[in-house]
Amino acid sequence: MSDYPSSWYAATAAQLDRQPRLEGTATADVVVVGGGFTGLSAALSAAEAGYSVILLEAHRIGWGASGRNGGQMIPGMRWSAPELVERFGPDEGKRLVEIGMAANTSVRRRIAKHAIDCELRDGHFHAAWKAAHLDEMRDELELLQRLIGYEGARVVDKAELPSIVASDAYAGGMYDANGGHLHALNYALGLARAALAAGVAIHEDTAALDVDHGSPVIVTTPHGRVEAKHGILACDSDIGSIEPRLGRMMMPVVNYNVVTRPLTPSEAEALIPSNASIAESRFVLNYYRRTPDNRLMFGGGEKYTPKPPRDVRAFVRPHLEGVFPQLRGVEIDHAWGGTIGVTMNRLPHFGRIGNSFFAHGYSGHGVLLTTLAGELVVEAMRGTAEHFDLMASLPTHPFPGGPLLRHPLHVAGMLYYALRDRL
């Protein structure tokens, strides 16, 4: 697929006609900045509610993290249910757990409603890196069942592990049938097609250079401007380029993925008999899944500087082979990287500036939460802000140190957690 970073997603995506860049001045009820999951969901929801909508994307639809991630549908938020309840109390904690679980429903509803062909598969496995993590998973599942009557998840012990994944690296884990995986770029493109059909004007190759959050909201681009009653900023790790106040709240972190050569169907099934998406319980984790064309997609490795490795394949390979030594020397056909926005506390950051709304900082849990975020923004814009305001009330702090020290301090923190994983 032309003009996208080289990846398995780009090589297998369903083509979307290029949308024209913005020329001159345009007006609308809503202007959305960012053509990833959050922006597309918000634009589509706003159009369905009767608003006129213009969406601006600096590159192509799904060009950023939405079209490069591991495609893992992980129910909930980065914090576990016990952590949310302990920090925010039983009532607010329960509401946050319910919002996190509702994100899964939002994605599946969109896929079904718009007949999006994104290779949806059911099942996610949270692999316990050590026995203590398995105990924590038992506690979490017990709380989920008691708190919201959660069904479809179960704890898997070491003896049952081979039915899930052919690796000796784990003490067990939690299998959740409500999770799953999908073709991330095709999901984004499917949302874009639905938005176009609903009347959204999409402009690709149209970077937002400046945003005035007044009345009207004014977004300036290289060749024009948009004036709107409401603005929605959905830029995630790139938000700092147009709104430095929000950029201080996130650290861009680059993840790297590889996809192997096609395996035989029996080889692929033997690696992950459950066909679940799999993510590890440690802080600096590996995550992986089977693709429908019988390849292994694998994300892993620790990279603490913005400069990419000289050879992404060589960088990720030791981590892949550490989990699956039976794949030692396997050919790797695709390799790429993508940047995600990580907040200090790993919880998403929602809020308002003037007449603009924003949602970002999903910290690695964005495949599901982003679609719901777009819907909650539009709910708030229409005057029903209960769920949006709850998310906006989550404590968010800027990374310390200012522009010069922010990244070195983040690197130091990541090294600490990586060392803790190893110990």
C-alpha positions as CSV (number, residue, x, y, z in Angstrom):
1,M,0.0,0.0,0.0
2,S,1.8,3.2,-1.2
3,D,2.9,6.0,1.2
4,Y,2.6,3.8,4.3
5,P,5.6,2.6,6.4
6,S,6.7,-0.8,5.2
7,S,4.9,-3.4,7.3
8,W,2.8,-6.5,7.0
9,Y,-0.2,-4.3,7.6
10,A,0.6,-2.1,4.6
11,A,1.4,-5.1,2.4
12,T,-2.0,-6.7,3.1
13,A,-4.4,-3.8,3.7
14,A,-7.5,-3.0,1.6
15,Q,-6.7,0.1,-0.4
16,L,-8.5,3.4,0.5
17,D,-8.5,6.1,-2.2
18,R,-6.3,9.0,-1.2
19,Q,-8.3,11.8,0.2
20,P,-7.5,15.4,-1.0
21,R,-5.5,17.8,1.1
22,L,-7.2,20.8,2.4
23,E,-7.1,23.9,0.2
24,G,-8.4,27.3,1.4
25,T,-10.8,28.0,4.2
26,A,-13.5,25.5,5.3
27,T,-16.1,25.5,8.0
28,A,-17.8,22.8,10.0
29,D,-19.5,22.0,13.3
30,V,-16.5,19.8,14.3
31,V,-12.9,19.7,13.2
32,V,-10.9,16.5,14.2
33,V,-7.1,16.5,14.1
34,G,-5.7,13.0,13.6
35,G,-6.8,10.1,11.4
36,G,-6.2,7.2,13.8
37,F,-8.6,5.2,15.9
38,T,-9.6,8.0,18.2
39,G,-10.1,10.6,15.5
40,L,-11.9,8.3,13.2
41,S,-14.2,7.1,15.9
42,A,-14.9,10.7,17.0
43,A,-15.5,11.9,13.5
44,L,-17.9,9.0,12.7
45,S,-19.8,9.4,16.0
46,A,-20.2,13.2,15.4
47,A,-21.4,12.7,11.9
48,E,-23.9,10.1,13.1
49,A,-25.2,12.6,15.6
50,G,-25.9,15.1,12.8
51,Y,-22.8,17.3,13.0
52,S,-20.9,18.4,9.9
53,V,-17.3,17.1,10.4
54,I,-13.9,17.8,8.8
55,L,-11.0,15.4,9.7
56,L,-7.4,16.4,9.1
57,E,-4.6,13.8,8.9
58,A,-1.0,14.9,8.4
59,H,-0.1,11.7,6.4
60,R,-2.5,8.9,5.5
61,I,-5.4,7.4,7.5
62,G,-4.0,5.0,10.1
63,W,-0.4,6.1,9.3
64,G,0.6,6.4,13.0
65,A,0.2,3.9,15.9
66,S,-3.3,2.9,14.8
67,G,-1.9,1.3,11.6
68,R,1.3,-0.1,13.1
69,N,0.4,-1.7,16.5
70,G,0.3,-5.4,17.4
71,G,-3.5,-5.5,16.8
72,Q,-4.1,-6.9,20.3
73,M,-7.5,-6.4,21.8
74,I,-6.8,-6.4,25.5
75,P,-9.9,-5.8,27.7
76,G,-9.6,-3.1,30.4
77,M,-7.0,-0.5,31.1
78,R,-3.3,-0.6,31.8
79,W,-4.2,-0.7,35.5
80,S,-5.8,-3.9,36.8
81,A,-9.2,-3.9,38.5
82,P,-7.6,-4.3,42.0
83,E,-5.3,-1.3,41.3
84,L,-8.2,0.9,40.1
85,V,-10.4,0.0,43.1
86,E,-7.5,0.4,45.6
87,R,-6.6,3.8,44.2
88,F,-10.0,5.3,43.4
89,G,-12.3,3.5,45.9
90,P,-15.0,0.8,45.2
91,D,-17.6,3.0,43.5
92,E,-15.3,5.0,41.2
93,G,-13.0,2.0,40.7
94,K,-16.0,0.0,39.5
95,R,-17.1,2.7,37.1
96,L,-13.6,2.8,35.6
97,V,-13.5,-1.0,35.3
98,E,-16.9,-0.9,33.5
99,I,-15.6,1.8,31.1
100,G,-12.5,-0.2,30.3
101,M,-14.6,-3.3,29.5
102,A,-17.1,-1.2,27.5
103,A,-14.3,-0.4,25.1
104,N,-14.3,-4.0,23.8
105,T,-18.0,-3.7,23.1
106,S,-17.5,-0.4,21.2
107,V,-14.9,-1.9,18.8
108,R,-16.9,-5.1,18.1
109,R,-20.1,-3.0,17.5
110,R,-18.3,-0.9,15.0
111,I,-16.9,-3.9,13.2
112,A,-20.3,-5.5,13.0
113,K,-22.3,-2.4,12.1
114,H,-20.0,-1.3,9.2
115,A,-19.0,-4.9,8.1
116,I,-15.3,-4.0,8.5
117,D,-13.2,-6.9,7.2
118,C,-10.3,-6.7,9.7
119,E,-9.7,-10.4,10.4
120,L,-11.2,-10.3,13.9
121,R,-10.3,-13.2,16.1
122,D,-11.4,-14.0,19.7
123,G,-9.2,-14.6,22.7
124,H,-6.4,-12.9,24.6
125,F,-3.9,-14.5,26.9
126,H,-2.1,-12.5,29.6
127,A,1.0,-14.6,30.2
128,A,2.3,-14.6,33.8
129,W,6.1,-14.0,33.7
130,K,6.4,-15.4,37.3
131,A,4.3,-17.2,39.8
132,A,3.6,-14.1,41.8
133,H,2.0,-12.6,38.7
134,L,-0.3,-15.6,38.4
135,D,-1.5,-15.1,42.0
136,E,-2.3,-11.5,41.1
137,M,-4.3,-12.7,38.1
138,R,-6.4,-15.0,40.3
139,D,-7.1,-12.0,42.6
140,E,-8.0,-9.8,39.7
141,L,-10.4,-12.4,38.1
142,E,-12.1,-13.0,41.5
143,L,-12.6,-9.2,41.8
144,L,-13.9,-8.8,38.3
145,Q,-16.4,-11.6,38.8
146,R,-17.6,-10.1,42.1
147,L,-17.6,-6.5,40.9
148,I,-19.2,-6.6,37.5
149,G,-20.1,-10.3,37.0
150,Y,-17.4,-10.7,34.4
151,E,-17.6,-13.9,32.4
152,G,-15.4,-15.6,29.7
153,A,-12.1,-15.4,31.5
154,R,-10.2,-18.1,33.4
155,V,-6.8,-18.6,35.1
156,V,-4.5,-21.1,33.3
157,D,-1.9,-22.9,35.3
158,K,1.5,-24.2,34.1
159,A,0.1,-27.7,33.2
160,E,-2.5,-26.3,30.9
161,L,-0.1,-23.8,29.2
162,P,0.7,-25.9,26.1
163,S,-3.0,-25.7,25.0
164,I,-2.5,-21.9,24.9
165,V,1.1,-21.3,23.7
166,A,4.0,-23.5,23.0
167,S,6.5,-21.8,25.2
168,D,8.1,-22.7,28.6
169,A,8.7,-19.0,29.5
170,Y,5.6,-18.6,31.7
171,A,4.1,-19.7,35.0
172,G,0.7,-19.7,33.5
173,G,-1.7,-16.8,32.8
174,M,-5.2,-15.6,32.3
175,Y,-7.1,-16.4,29.2
176,D,-9.9,-14.0,28.3
177,A,-12.3,-15.0,25.5
178,N,-13.6,-11.4,25.4
179,G,-10.2,-10.2,24.0
180,G,-8.8,-10.9,20.7
181,H,-6.8,-9.5,17.8
182,L,-7.4,-7.8,14.4
183,H,-5.8,-6.3,11.4
184,A,-5.1,-2.8,12.8
185,L,-4.8,-0.9,9.6
186,N,-7.8,-2.5,8.0
187,Y,-9.8,-1.6,11.1
188,A,-8.7,2.1,10.7
189,L,-9.5,2.1,7.0
190,G,-12.9,0.5,7.7
191,L,-13.7,3.3,10.1
192,A,-12.6,5.8,7.5
193,R,-14.9,4.3,4.9
194,A,-17.8,4.4,7.4
195,A,-17.0,8.1,8.2
196,L,-16.9,9.0,4.5
197,A,-20.3,7.3,4.0
198,A,-21.7,9.3,7.0
199,G,-20.6,12.6,5.3
200,V,-17.2,13.3,7.0
201,A,-14.8,15.3,4.9
202,I,-11.4,13.7,5.3
203,H,-8.3,15.5,4.2
204,E,-5.0,13.6,4.1
205,D,-1.6,15.1,3.7
206,T,-2.9,18.0,5.8
207,A,-0.9,18.7,8.9
208,A,-2.3,20.9,11.6
209,L,0.3,23.7,12.3
210,D,-1.6,25.6,14.9
211,V,-4.9,25.4,16.9
212,D,-6.8,28.3,18.4
213,H,-9.2,26.8,20.9
214,G,-11.5,29.8,21.0
215,S,-14.9,30.4,19.4
216,P,-14.6,29.4,16.7
217,V,-11.9,26.8,16.9
218,I,-9.4,27.6,14.2
219,V,-7.0,25.0,12.8
220,T,-4.3,26.3,10.5
221,T,-2.8,24.0,7.9
222,P,-0.1,24.5,5.2
223,H,-2.6,25.4,2.5
224,G,-5.7,26.5,4.4
225,R,-7.6,26.6,7.6
226,V,-10.7,25.2,9.3
227,E,-13.2,27.1,11.5
228,A,-15.5,25.0,13.6
229,K,-17.6,25.2,16.7
230,H,-15.8,22.3,18.4
231,G,-12.3,20.9,18.0
232,I,-11.1,17.3,18.8
233,L,-7.4,16.7,19.2
234,A,-6.6,13.0,18.5
235,C,-2.9,13.0,17.8
236,D,-1.6,10.9,20.7
237,S,2.3,10.9,20.6
238,D,2.3,13.8,18.1
239,I,0.1,16.1,20.2
240,G,3.1,18.2,21.4
241,S,3.8,19.6,17.9
242,I,0.5,21.6,18.0
243,E,-0.2,21.8,21.7
244,P,2.9,21.8,23.9
245,R,0.9,21.8,27.1
246,L,-0.4,18.4,26.3
247,G,3.0,17.2,24.9
248,R,4.4,17.5,28.4
249,M,2.0,14.9,29.6
250,M,3.3,12.1,27.4
251,M,6.5,10.4,26.4
252,P,6.7,9.1,22.8
253,V,7.9,5.4,23.1
254,V,8.8,3.4,20.0
255,N,7.8,-0.3,19.7
256,Y,9.2,-2.6,17.1
257,N,7.4,-5.5,15.4
258,V,8.4,-8.3,13.0
259,V,6.4,-10.8,11.0
260,T,7.9,-14.1,10.0
261,R,7.8,-15.9,6.7
262,P,4.6,-17.9,6.2
263,L,4.6,-21.0,8.3
264,T,2.7,-24.2,7.4
265,P,-0.7,-24.2,9.0
266,S,0.4,-27.0,11.4
267,E,3.5,-25.1,12.3
268,A,1.5,-21.9,13.1
269,E,-1.1,-23.8,15.1
270,A,1.5,-25.6,17.1
271,L,3.0,-22.2,18.2
272,I,-0.3,-20.8,19.5
273,P,-2.9,-23.6,19.6
274,S,-5.5,-21.1,21.1
275,N,-4.9,-18.6,18.4
276,A,-5.1,-15.9,21.1
277,S,-3.2,-12.7,21.2
278,I,-0.6,-12.9,23.9
279,A,1.1,-10.3,26.0
280,E,3.4,-10.8,29.0
281,S,2.8,-9.6,32.5
282,R,6.2,-7.9,33.0
283,F,6.6,-4.2,32.5
284,V,8.9,-4.3,29.5
285,L,7.0,-7.0,27.7
286,N,6.8,-9.1,24.5
287,Y,3.5,-9.4,22.7
288,Y,2.6,-11.6,19.7
289,R,0.0,-13.5,17.7
290,R,-0.7,-15.6,14.7
291,T,-1.8,-13.9,11.5
292,P,-4.5,-15.4,9.2
293,D,-1.8,-16.2,6.6
294,N,0.0,-18.4,9.1
295,R,2.8,-16.0,10.1
296,L,3.9,-15.0,13.6
297,M,3.7,-11.3,14.4
298,F,6.0,-10.5,17.3
299,G,6.7,-7.3,19.1
300,G,9.6,-7.1,21.7
301,G,12.8,-5.5,22.8
302,E,13.8,-2.6,24.9
303,K,14.8,0.6,23.0
304,Y,15.2,3.7,25.2
305,T,16.4,6.2,22.6
306,P,14.4,7.7,19.7
307,K,17.0,6.6,17.2
308,P,15.8,3.4,15.7
309,P,18.1,0.3,15.6
310,R,20.1,-0.2,12.4
311,D,18.4,-3.5,11.8
312,V,14.9,-4.0,13.3
313,R,14.9,-7.7,12.4
314,A,18.2,-8.3,14.3
315,F,16.9,-6.2,17.2
316,V,13.7,-8.1,17.7
317,R,14.9,-11.6,16.8
318,P,16.6,-12.5,20.1
319,H,13.3,-11.8,21.9
320,L,11.3,-13.9,19.5
321,E,13.7,-16.8,19.7
322,G,13.7,-16.5,23.5
323,V,10.0,-17.2,23.6
324,F,10.1,-19.7,20.7
325,P,13.5,-21.3,20.5
326,Q,11.9,-23.7,17.9
327,L,11.9,-20.7,15.5
328,R,15.6,-20.0,15.8
329,G,16.8,-18.7,12.4
330,V,13.3,-18.3,10.9
331,E,13.1,-15.9,8.0
332,I,11.6,-12.5,8.8
333,D,9.7,-10.9,6.0
334,H,8.5,-7.7,7.6
335,A,9.9,-5.3,10.2
336,W,8.8,-1.9,11.4
337,G,8.4,0.5,14.3
338,G,5.7,2.7,15.6
339,T,5.4,5.4,18.3
340,I,2.9,5.3,21.1
341,G,2.1,7.9,23.7
342,V,2.8,6.9,27.3
343,T,1.7,8.9,30.3
344,M,3.4,9.1,33.7
345,N,0.9,6.8,35.4
346,R,0.0,4.7,32.2
347,L,-3.6,5.9,32.4
348,P,-5.2,7.7,29.4
349,H,-5.4,11.5,29.5
350,F,-8.7,13.1,28.6
351,G,-9.8,16.8,28.9
352,R,-10.7,20.1,27.4
353,I,-8.9,23.3,26.3
354,G,-11.4,26.0,25.5
355,N,-13.7,24.6,22.8
356,S,-11.5,21.7,22.0
357,F,-11.6,18.2,23.5
358,F,-8.6,15.8,23.6
359,A,-8.0,12.1,24.4
360,H,-4.6,10.4,24.2
361,G,-1.9,8.6,26.2
362,Y,-3.3,5.1,26.0
363,S,0.1,3.6,27.0
364,G,-0.1,0.5,25.0
365,H,-3.8,-0.3,25.5
366,G,-5.1,1.7,22.6
367,V,-6.6,-0.8,20.2
368,L,-9.8,-0.9,22.3
369,L,-9.8,2.3,24.4
370,T,-9.4,4.6,21.4
371,T,-12.7,3.8,19.8
372,L,-14.6,4.3,23.0
373,A,-12.6,7.5,23.6
374,G,-13.9,9.0,20.4
375,E,-17.4,8.1,21.3
376,L,-17.1,9.6,24.8
377,V,-15.7,12.9,23.4
378,V,-18.8,13.3,21.2
379,E,-21.1,12.4,24.1
380,A,-19.4,15.2,26.1
381,M,-19.7,17.6,23.2
382,R,-23.4,16.9,23.1
383,G,-23.8,17.6,26.8
384,T,-23.7,14.1,28.3
385,A,-20.2,14.2,29.9
386,E,-20.5,11.8,32.9
387,H,-18.1,9.2,31.5
388,F,-15.8,11.7,29.8
389,D,-15.5,13.7,32.9
390,L,-14.7,10.6,34.9
391,M,-11.8,9.8,32.5
392,A,-10.8,13.5,32.6
393,S,-10.6,13.3,36.4
394,L,-7.9,10.7,36.4
395,P,-4.7,12.2,37.9
396,T,-2.3,13.2,35.2
397,H,1.1,14.8,35.7
398,P,3.7,16.1,33.3
399,F,6.9,14.2,32.9
400,P,9.5,16.0,35.1
401,G,12.6,17.8,33.8
402,G,11.3,19.9,30.9
403,P,12.2,19.4,27.3
404,L,15.9,18.7,27.9
405,L,15.6,16.3,30.9
406,R,12.3,14.6,30.2
407,H,13.6,11.9,28.0
408,P,16.7,11.0,30.0
409,L,14.6,10.7,33.2
410,H,12.1,8.5,31.3
411,V,15.0,6.3,30.1
412,A,16.2,5.9,33.7
413,G,12.7,4.9,34.8
414,M,12.4,2.3,32.0
415,L,15.8,0.9,32.9
416,Y,14.7,0.5,36.5
417,Y,11.5,-1.4,35.5
418,A,13.5,-3.6,33.0
419,L,15.9,-4.5,35.8
420,R,13.0,-5.3,38.2
421,D,11.6,-7.6,35.5
422,R,14.9,-9.5,35.3
423,L,15.3,-9.8,39.1
